[in-house]
Amino acid sequence: MHVPEKKSTKDILEIFMKYSWPGNVRELENTIERMTVFSQDNYLSVKDIPLDILTEMEDFFDDQGHGTAVFLKNAVQTFERSYILKFLEKYNWRLNIVSKHLGIHRNSLAAKIRKFNIKRLSG
């Protein structure tokens, strides 16, 4: 699968430099690869960073003056997008089935797919 090259925002570089990377370079490489594959934009931003890294970086956001409300909103949206995408892929994008498993109306699911700009990967 060919993944197009993507730019990153300045805040991502700051977060990456402050994160401890317990898995060393391999963890960093895997994180960037995963972010690149799943990002729907032409650039990588904080919303693309995996939740396990973001939760450890909560102090970073507070020190930078972003406030926990912004952090929580980003974390919730990142989780919701990933969760929906997991079920879409599991049930081959059959919205009726996915909406039942998520406990929401099919129209609500379609709206969330648009909101989070979730696209079906061809292949």
DSSP file (Angstrom, degrees, kcal/mol; ACC not computed):
  #  RESIDUE AA STRUCTURE BP1 BP2  ACC     N-H-->O    O-->H-N    N-H-->O    O-->H-N    TCO  KAPPA ALPHA  PHI   PSI    X-CA   Y-CA   Z-CA
    1    1 A M              0   0    0      0, 0.0     2,-0.5     0, 0.0   122,-0.0   0.000 360.0 360.0 360.0 129.9    0.0    0.0    0.0
    2    2 A H        -     0   0    0      0, 0.0     0, 0.0     0, 0.0     0, 0.0  -0.776 360.0-165.6 -90.7 126.0    1.4    3.4   -1.0
    3    3 A V        -     0   0    0     -2,-0.5     3,-0.1     3,-0.0    34,-0.1  -0.954  21.3-124.1-112.3 123.8    1.0    6.1    1.7
    4    4 A P        -     0   0    0      0, 0.0     2,-0.1     0, 0.0     0, 0.0  -0.280  32.2 -98.1 -65.9 151.0    1.6    9.7    0.5
    5    5 A E        -     0   0    0      1,-0.0     2,-0.4    38,-0.0     0, 0.0  -0.421  43.7-161.5 -66.5 141.9    4.2   11.8    2.3
    6    6 A K        -     0   0    0     -2,-0.1    37,-0.2    -3,-0.1     2,-0.1  -0.963  12.4-133.9-130.5 146.3    2.7   14.1    4.9
    7    7 A K  E     -a   43   0A   0     35,-1.6    37,-3.0    -2,-0.4     2,-0.3  -0.429  22.8-136.7 -84.8 166.9    4.0   17.2    6.7
    8    8 A S  E     -a   44   0A   0     35,-0.3    37,-0.2    -2,-0.1     2,-0.1  -0.936  12.9-116.1-127.6 154.5    3.6   17.7   10.4
    9    9 A T    >>  -     0   0    0     35,-2.2     4,-1.2    -2,-0.3     3,-0.6  -0.453  29.5-112.2 -83.5 161.0    2.6   20.6   12.6
   10   10 A K  H 3> S+     0   0    0      1,-0.2     4,-1.9     2,-0.2     5,-0.2   0.860 114.0  60.0 -61.3 -38.0    5.0   22.3   15.0
   11   11 A D  H 3> S+     0   0    0      1,-0.2     4,-2.1     2,-0.2    -1,-0.2   0.829 100.3  56.1 -63.8 -31.0    3.1   21.1   18.1
   12   12 A I  H <> S+     0   0    0     -3,-0.6     4,-2.9    32,-0.2    -1,-0.2   0.920 106.2  49.9 -64.8 -43.5    3.6   17.5   17.1
   13   13 A L  H  X S+     0   0    0     -4,-1.2     4,-2.0     1,-0.2    -2,-0.2   0.893 109.9  51.1 -63.0 -39.7    7.4   17.9   17.0
   14   14 A E  H  X S+     0   0    0     -4,-1.9     4,-1.5     2,-0.2    -1,-0.2   0.918 112.1  46.5 -62.6 -43.6    7.3   19.6   20.5
   15   15 A I  H  X S+     0   0    0     -4,-2.1     4,-1.7     1,-0.2     3,-0.3   0.933 111.6  51.0 -64.6 -46.1    5.3   16.7   21.8
   16   16 A F  H  < S+     0   0    0     -4,-2.9    -1,-0.2     1,-0.2    -2,-0.2   0.861 109.5  50.9 -60.7 -36.1    7.5   14.1   20.2
   17   17 A M  H  < S+     0   0    0     -4,-2.0    -1,-0.2     1,-0.2    -2,-0.2   0.813 113.8  44.2 -73.0 -28.7   10.6   15.7   21.7
   18   18 A K  H  < S+     0   0    0     -4,-1.5    -2,-0.2    -3,-0.3    -1,-0.2   0.681  92.2  96.5 -88.7 -18.7    9.1   15.8   25.2
   19   19 A Y  S  < S-     0   0    0     -4,-1.7    34,-0.0    -5,-0.1    38,-0.0  -0.464  74.3-135.0 -73.0 144.6    7.8   12.2   25.2
   20   20 A S        -     0   0    0     -2,-0.1     4,-0.2     3,-0.0    -1,-0.1   0.683  21.6-148.1 -77.2 -18.6   10.1    9.6   26.8
   21   21 A W    >   -     0   0    0      1,-0.1     3,-2.3     2,-0.1     6,-0.1   0.959  14.7-171.5  48.2  67.7    9.7    7.0   24.0
   22   22 A P  T 3  S+     0   0    0      0, 0.0    -1,-0.1     0, 0.0     3,-0.1   0.759  85.5  52.4 -60.9 -23.1   10.1    3.9   26.2
   23   23 A G  T >> S-     0   0    0      1,-0.3     4,-0.9     2,-0.1     3,-0.6   0.289 103.4-146.6 -93.6  10.2   10.3    1.7   23.0
   24   24 A N  H <>  -     0   0    0     -3,-2.3     4,-1.7     1,-0.2     3,-0.4  -0.192  59.3 -17.4  58.7-147.0   13.0    3.9   21.6
   25   25 A V  H 3> S+     0   0    0      1,-0.2     4,-2.9     2,-0.2    -1,-0.2   0.838 134.4  59.3 -63.4 -35.8   13.3    4.5   17.9
   26   26 A R  H <> S+     0   0    0     -3,-0.6     4,-2.7     1,-0.2    -1,-0.2   0.906 105.7  48.6 -60.9 -41.3   11.1    1.6   16.9
   27   27 A E  H  X S+     0   0    0     -4,-0.9     4,-2.4    -3,-0.4    -1,-0.2   0.919 112.5  48.6 -64.8 -42.3    8.2    3.0   18.9
   28   28 A L  H  X S+     0   0    0     -4,-1.7     4,-2.5     2,-0.2     5,-0.2   0.936 112.9  47.6 -62.0 -47.1    8.7    6.4   17.3
   29   29 A E  H  X S+     0   0    0     -4,-2.9     4,-2.5     1,-0.2    -2,-0.2   0.928 113.6  47.3 -59.8 -46.9    8.8    4.9   13.8
   30   30 A N  H  X S+     0   0    0     -4,-2.7     4,-2.5    -5,-0.2    -1,-0.2   0.880 111.7  51.2 -63.9 -38.6    5.7    2.8   14.4
   31   31 A T  H  X S+     0   0    0     -4,-2.4     4,-2.6    -5,-0.2    -2,-0.2   0.939 111.9  45.4 -64.6 -47.2    3.8    5.7   15.8
   32   32 A I  H  X S+     0   0    0     -4,-2.5     4,-2.4     2,-0.2    -2,-0.2   0.906 113.8  50.1 -64.0 -41.3    4.6    8.0   12.8
   33   33 A E  H  X S+     0   0    0     -4,-2.5     4,-2.2    -5,-0.2    -2,-0.2   0.931 112.4  46.8 -62.1 -45.6    3.8    5.2   10.4
   34   34 A R  H  X S+     0   0    0     -4,-2.5     4,-2.1     1,-0.2    -2,-0.2   0.908 113.0  49.3 -63.3 -42.8    0.4    4.5   12.1
   35   35 A M  H  X S+     0   0    0     -4,-2.6     4,-1.9     1,-0.2    -1,-0.2   0.903 110.8  50.6 -62.9 -41.1   -0.4    8.2   12.2
   36   36 A T  H  < S+     0   0    0     -4,-2.4    -2,-0.2     1,-0.2    -1,-0.2   0.899 111.7  47.0 -64.8 -41.9    0.5    8.6    8.5
   37   37 A V  H  < S+     0   0    0     -4,-2.2    -1,-0.2     1,-0.2    -2,-0.2   0.902 119.1  38.6 -67.6 -41.4   -1.7    5.7    7.5
   38   38 A F  H  < S+     0   0    0     -4,-2.1     2,-0.2    -5,-0.2    -2,-0.2   0.657  90.2 101.6 -90.2 -15.4   -4.8    6.7    9.5
   39   39 A S     <  -     0   0    0     -4,-1.9     5,-0.1    -5,-0.2     9,-0.0  -0.501  52.9-162.3 -71.1 135.6   -4.6   10.5    9.0
   40   40 A Q        +     0   0    0     -2,-0.2    -1,-0.1    76,-0.1     2,-0.1   0.492  66.9  79.1 -92.7  -6.1   -7.1   11.8    6.5
   41   41 A D  S    S-     0   0    0      2,-0.3    -2,-0.0     1,-0.1     4,-0.0  -0.407  88.2-115.3 -97.8 174.5   -5.3   15.1    6.1
   42   42 A N  S    S+     0   0    0     -2,-0.1   -35,-1.6   -36,-0.1     2,-0.3   0.405 100.7  44.2 -86.6   1.4   -2.2   16.1    4.1
   43   43 A Y  E    S-a    7   0A   0    -37,-0.2     2,-0.4    -7,-0.0    -2,-0.3  -0.953  82.3-119.5-141.2 158.5   -0.5   16.9    7.4
   44   44 A L  E     +a    8   0A   0    -37,-3.0   -35,-2.2    -2,-0.3     2,-0.2  -0.851  37.5 168.1-100.7 136.5   -0.1   15.3   10.8
   45   45 A S    >   -     0   0    0     -2,-0.4     3,-2.1   -37,-0.2     4,-0.5  -0.757  53.5 -78.5-135.9-177.3   -1.4   17.2   13.9
   46   46 A V  G >  S+     0   0    0      1,-0.3     3,-1.5    -2,-0.2     8,-0.1   0.836 123.1  64.7 -55.5 -35.5   -2.1   16.5   17.6
   47   47 A K  G 3  S+     0   0    0      1,-0.3    -1,-0.3    30,-0.0    -3,-0.0   0.697  99.3  54.5 -64.4 -16.7   -5.5   14.9   16.7
   48   48 A D  G <  S+     0   0    0     -3,-2.1    -1,-0.3     2,-0.1    -2,-0.2   0.577  81.9 105.7 -91.7 -11.3   -3.5   12.1   14.9
   49   49 A I  S <  S-     0   0    0     -3,-1.5     5,-0.1    -4,-0.5   -17,-0.0  -0.519  82.6-105.2 -71.9 133.2   -1.3   11.2   17.9
   50   50 A P    >>  -     0   0    0      0, 0.0     4,-2.0     0, 0.0     3,-0.9  -0.229  24.9-120.1 -58.4 146.3   -2.3    7.9   19.5
   51   51 A L  H 3> S+     0   0    0      1,-0.3     4,-2.8     2,-0.2     5,-0.2   0.821 108.9  63.7 -59.7 -34.2   -4.2    8.3   22.8
   52   52 A D  H 3> S+     0   0    0      1,-0.2     4,-0.8     2,-0.2    -1,-0.3   0.863 109.1  41.3 -62.3 -33.3   -1.7    6.3   24.8
   53   53 A I  H <> S+     0   0    0     -3,-0.9     4,-1.0     2,-0.2     3,-0.3   0.909 113.7  52.3 -76.9 -44.1    0.9    9.0   24.1
   54   54 A L  H >< S+     0   0    0     -4,-2.0     3,-0.6     1,-0.2    -2,-0.2   0.887 105.0  55.3 -60.2 -39.7   -1.5   11.9   24.6
   55   55 A T  H >< S+     0   0    0     -4,-2.8     3,-0.8     1,-0.3    -1,-0.2   0.856 108.6  48.1 -65.4 -32.7   -2.6   10.7   28.0
   56   56 A E  H 3< S+     0   0    0     -4,-0.8     3,-0.4    -3,-0.3    -1,-0.3   0.690 108.8  56.5 -76.2 -17.4    1.1   10.6   29.2
   57   57 A M  T XX  +     0   0    0     -4,-1.0     4,-1.6    -3,-0.6     3,-0.6   0.202  68.0 113.2 -99.9  15.4    1.5   14.1   27.8
   58   58 A E  H <> S+     0   0    0     -3,-0.8     4,-1.9     1,-0.3    -1,-0.2   0.880  76.5  54.4 -56.1 -39.6   -1.3   15.8   29.7
   59   59 A D  H 3> S+     0   0    0     -3,-0.4     4,-2.7     1,-0.2    -1,-0.3   0.864 102.8  57.8 -62.9 -35.3    1.3   17.9   31.7
   60   60 A F  H <> S+     0   0    0     -3,-0.6     4,-1.7     1,-0.2    -1,-0.2   0.928 105.8  48.7 -60.2 -45.5    2.8   19.1   28.4
   61   61 A F  H  <>S+     0   0    0     -4,-1.6     5,-2.5     1,-0.2     6,-0.6   0.908 112.5  47.8 -63.5 -40.9   -0.6   20.5   27.3
   62   62 A D  H ><5S+     0   0    0     -4,-1.9     3,-1.5     1,-0.2    -2,-0.2   0.920 110.4  51.8 -65.8 -42.8   -1.1   22.3   30.7
   63   63 A D  H 3<5S+     0   0    0     -4,-2.7    -1,-0.2     1,-0.3    -2,-0.2   0.811 108.6  52.1 -63.0 -30.2    2.5   23.7   30.7
   64   64 A Q  T 3<5S-     0   0    0     -4,-1.7    -1,-0.3    -5,-0.2    -2,-0.2   0.450 117.9-113.1 -87.7   0.0    1.8   25.1   27.2
   65   65 A G  T < 5S+     0   0    0     -3,-1.5    -3,-0.2    -4,-0.3    -2,-0.1   0.670  78.9 126.6  81.9  17.1   -1.4   26.8   28.3
   66   66 A H      < -     0   0    0     -5,-2.5     4,-0.5    -6,-0.2    -4,-0.2   0.773  60.8-138.5 -79.4 -24.3   -3.8   24.7   26.3
   67   67 A G     >  -     0   0    0     -6,-0.6     4,-1.5     1,-0.1     3,-0.4   0.294  20.1 -92.8  79.8 149.6   -5.9   23.7   29.2
   68   68 A T  H  > S+     0   0    0      1,-0.2     4,-3.1     2,-0.2     5,-0.2   0.751 118.1  66.0 -71.7 -24.1   -7.4   20.3   30.0
   69   69 A A  H  > S+     0   0    0      2,-0.2     4,-2.3     1,-0.2    -1,-0.2   0.915 104.7  44.5 -64.7 -41.0  -10.7   21.1   28.2
   70   70 A V  H  > S+     0   0    0     -4,-0.5     4,-2.5    -3,-0.4     5,-0.2   0.919 114.4  50.1 -66.6 -43.1   -9.0   21.2   24.9
   71   71 A F  H  X S+     0   0    0     -4,-1.5     4,-2.6     1,-0.2    -2,-0.2   0.934 111.8  47.4 -60.5 -47.3   -7.0   18.1   25.7
   72   72 A L  H  X S+     0   0    0     -4,-3.1     4,-2.8     2,-0.2     5,-0.2   0.912 111.3  50.9 -62.6 -43.2  -10.2   16.2   26.8
   73   73 A K  H  X S+     0   0    0     -4,-2.3     4,-2.5    -5,-0.2     5,-0.2   0.933 112.8  46.0 -60.5 -46.6  -12.0   17.3   23.6
   74   74 A N  H  X S+     0   0    0     -4,-2.5     4,-2.5     1,-0.2    -2,-0.2   0.910 113.6  49.5 -61.9 -42.4   -9.2   16.1   21.4
   75   75 A A  H  X S+     0   0    0     -4,-2.6     4,-2.5    -5,-0.2    -2,-0.2   0.915 112.1  47.5 -64.7 -43.1   -8.9   12.9   23.3
   76   76 A V  H  X S+     0   0    0     -4,-2.8     4,-2.9     2,-0.2    -2,-0.2   0.923 114.0  46.7 -64.5 -44.7  -12.6   12.2   23.1
   77   77 A Q  H  X S+     0   0    0     -4,-2.5     4,-2.5    -5,-0.2     5,-0.2   0.895 112.6  49.9 -66.0 -39.4  -12.7   13.0   19.4
   78   78 A T  H  X S+     0   0    0     -4,-2.5     4,-2.2    -5,-0.2    -2,-0.2   0.925 114.1  45.2 -63.7 -44.5   -9.6   10.8   18.6
   79   79 A F  H  X S+     0   0    0     -4,-2.5     4,-2.8    -5,-0.2     5,-0.2   0.942 113.3  49.7 -63.5 -47.4  -11.1    7.9   20.6
   80   80 A E  H  X S+     0   0    0     -4,-2.9     4,-2.5     1,-0.2     5,-0.2   0.912 111.9  48.3 -60.0 -44.5  -14.5    8.3   18.9
   81   81 A R  H  X S+     0   0    0     -4,-2.5     4,-2.5     1,-0.2    -1,-0.2   0.938 114.4  45.5 -61.3 -47.5  -13.1    8.4   15.4
   82   82 A S  H  X S+     0   0    0     -4,-2.2     4,-2.2    -5,-0.2    -2,-0.2   0.894 112.9  51.0 -63.4 -40.4  -10.9    5.4   16.1
   83   83 A Y  H  X S+     0   0    0     -4,-2.8     4,-1.7     2,-0.2    -2,-0.2   0.920 112.2  45.6 -64.8 -45.5  -13.7    3.4   17.6
   84   84 A I  H  X S+     0   0    0     -4,-2.5     4,-2.6    -5,-0.2    -2,-0.2   0.929 112.3  51.5 -63.3 -45.3  -16.1    4.1   14.7
   85   85 A L  H  X S+     0   0    0     -4,-2.5     4,-2.5     1,-0.2     5,-0.2   0.883 105.9  55.9 -60.2 -39.8  -13.4    3.2   12.2
   86   86 A K  H  X S+     0   0    0     -4,-2.2     4,-2.2     1,-0.2    -1,-0.2   0.926 111.9  42.2 -58.3 -46.4  -12.7   -0.1   14.0
   87   87 A F  H  X S+     0   0    0     -4,-1.7     4,-2.4     2,-0.2     6,-0.2   0.866 111.1  55.4 -72.1 -35.7  -16.4   -1.1   13.7
   88   88 A L  H  <>S+     0   0    0     -4,-2.6     5,-3.5     1,-0.2     6,-0.3   0.933 113.4  41.8 -60.6 -44.3  -16.7    0.1   10.1
   89   89 A E  H ><5S+     0   0    0     -4,-2.5     3,-1.2     3,-0.2    -2,-0.2   0.897 113.1  53.5 -69.5 -39.7  -13.7   -2.1    9.1
   90   90 A K  H 3<5S+     0   0    0     -4,-2.2    -2,-0.2     1,-0.3    -1,-0.2   0.887 117.6  36.1 -62.2 -39.8  -14.9   -5.0   11.2
   91   91 A Y  T ><5S-     0   0    0     -4,-2.4     3,-1.7    -5,-0.1    -1,-0.3   0.044 114.2-111.5-106.8  25.0  -18.4   -5.0    9.6
   92   92 A N  T < 5 -     0   0    0     -3,-1.2    -3,-0.2     1,-0.3     3,-0.1   0.831  69.4 -61.6  52.9  40.5  -17.2   -4.0    6.1
   93   93 A W  T 3 <S+     0   0    0     -5,-3.5     2,-1.2    -6,-0.2    -1,-0.3   0.730  85.4 154.7  61.6  26.3  -18.8   -0.6    6.2
   94   94 A R    <>  -     0   0    0     -3,-1.7     4,-2.6    -6,-0.3     3,-0.5  -0.732  27.4-164.4 -84.2  98.7  -22.4   -1.9    6.6
   95   95 A L  H  > S+     0   0    0     -2,-1.2     4,-2.8     1,-0.2     5,-0.2   0.810  80.8  56.6 -60.8 -35.7  -23.8    1.1    8.3
   96   96 A N  H  > S+     0   0    0      2,-0.2     4,-1.5     1,-0.2    -1,-0.2   0.929 113.0  41.2 -61.6 -44.2  -27.0   -0.6    9.6
   97   97 A I  H  > S+     0   0    0     -3,-0.5     4,-2.1     2,-0.2    -2,-0.2   0.929 116.0  49.2 -69.7 -45.4  -25.0   -3.2   11.4
   98   98 A V  H  X S+     0   0    0     -4,-2.6     4,-2.1     1,-0.2     5,-0.2   0.920 109.3  51.9 -61.3 -44.7  -22.3   -0.8   12.7
   99   99 A S  H  X>S+     0   0    0     -4,-2.8     5,-2.2     1,-0.2     4,-1.1   0.874 108.8  51.3 -62.6 -36.3  -24.9    1.7   14.0
  100  100 A K  H  <5S+     0   0    0     -4,-1.5     3,-0.3    -5,-0.2    -1,-0.2   0.919 110.6  48.1 -65.2 -42.8  -26.7   -1.1   15.9
  101  101 A H  H  <5S+     0   0    0     -4,-2.1    -2,-0.2     1,-0.2    -1,-0.2   0.825 114.9  45.8 -67.0 -30.9  -23.4   -2.2   17.5
  102  102 A L  H  <5S-     0   0    0     -4,-2.1    -1,-0.2    -5,-0.2    -2,-0.2   0.630 109.1-125.3 -85.6 -14.2  -22.6    1.4   18.4
  103  103 A G  T  <5S+     0   0    0     -4,-1.1     2,-0.3    -3,-0.3    -3,-0.2   0.811  71.0 112.4  74.9  30.3  -26.1    2.0   19.7
  104  104 A I  S   <S-     0   0    0     -5,-2.2    -1,-0.3    -6,-0.2    -2,-0.2  -0.898  74.0 -91.6-130.1 162.2  -26.8    5.0   17.5
  105  105 A H     >  -     0   0    0     -2,-0.3     4,-2.1     1,-0.1     3,-0.3  -0.374  35.9-117.5 -69.4 150.5  -29.1    5.8   14.6
  106  106 A R  H  > S+     0   0    0      1,-0.2     4,-2.4     2,-0.2     5,-0.2   0.867 116.1  53.7 -57.4 -39.3  -27.7    5.1   11.1
  107  107 A N  H  > S+     0   0    0      2,-0.2     4,-2.0     1,-0.2    -1,-0.2   0.863 107.0  51.7 -65.0 -36.0  -28.1    8.8   10.3
  108  108 A S  H  > S+     0   0    0     -3,-0.3     4,-2.2     2,-0.2    -2,-0.2   0.898 109.3  50.3 -65.9 -40.4  -26.0    9.8   13.4
  109  109 A L  H  X S+     0   0    0     -4,-2.1     4,-2.3     2,-0.2    -2,-0.2   0.932 109.6  50.1 -62.2 -45.8  -23.3    7.3   12.3
  110  110 A A  H  X S+     0   0    0     -4,-2.4     4,-1.8     1,-0.2    -1,-0.2   0.885 110.1  51.3 -60.6 -38.8  -23.3    8.9    8.8
  111  111 A A  H  X S+     0   0    0     -4,-2.0     4,-2.8     1,-0.2    -1,-0.2   0.891 109.8  49.1 -66.0 -39.4  -23.0   12.3   10.3
  112  112 A K  H  X S+     0   0    0     -4,-2.2     4,-2.7     2,-0.2    -2,-0.2   0.869 107.0  55.4 -68.3 -36.4  -20.0   11.2   12.5
  113  113 A I  H  <>S+     0   0    0     -4,-2.3     5,-2.4     2,-0.2     4,-0.2   0.912 113.3  42.3 -61.2 -42.1  -18.3    9.7    9.4
  114  114 A R  H ><5S+     0   0    0     -4,-1.8     3,-1.1     3,-0.2    -2,-0.2   0.928 113.0  52.9 -68.1 -45.6  -18.6   13.1    7.7
  115  115 A K  H 3<5S+     0   0    0     -4,-2.8    -2,-0.2     1,-0.3    -1,-0.2   0.904 116.6  38.0 -57.2 -44.5  -17.6   15.0   10.8
  116  116 A F  T 3<5S-     0   0    0     -4,-2.7    -1,-0.3    -5,-0.1    -2,-0.2   0.383 107.0-126.8 -90.7   4.3  -14.4   13.0   11.3
  117  117 A N  T < 5 +     0   0    0     -3,-1.1     2,-0.5    -4,-0.2    -3,-0.2   0.902  41.1 179.9  51.9  46.0  -13.8   12.8    7.6
  118  118 A I      < -     0   0    0     -5,-2.4     2,-0.4    -6,-0.2    -1,-0.2  -0.673   4.5-169.9 -82.0 126.5  -13.5    9.0    7.7
  119  119 A K        -     0   0    0     -2,-0.5     2,-0.5    -5,-0.0    -5,-0.0  -0.897  26.0-112.7-118.6 146.8  -12.8    7.5    4.4
  120  120 A R        -     0   0    0     -2,-0.4     2,-0.4     1,-0.1   -35,-0.0  -0.646  32.2-129.0 -76.9 125.9  -12.9    3.9    3.3
  121  121 A L        -     0   0    0     -2,-0.5     2,-0.2     1,-0.0    -1,-0.1  -0.624  20.6-137.3 -76.4 129.3   -9.4    2.6    2.4
  122  122 A S              0   0    0     -2,-0.4    -1,-0.0     1,-0.2     0, 0.0  -0.561 360.0 360.0 -82.3 150.8   -9.3    1.0   -1.0
  123  123 A G              0   0    0     -2,-0.2    -1,-0.2  -122,-0.0    -2,-0.0   0.388 360.0 360.0 145.2 360.0   -7.4   -2.1   -1.3
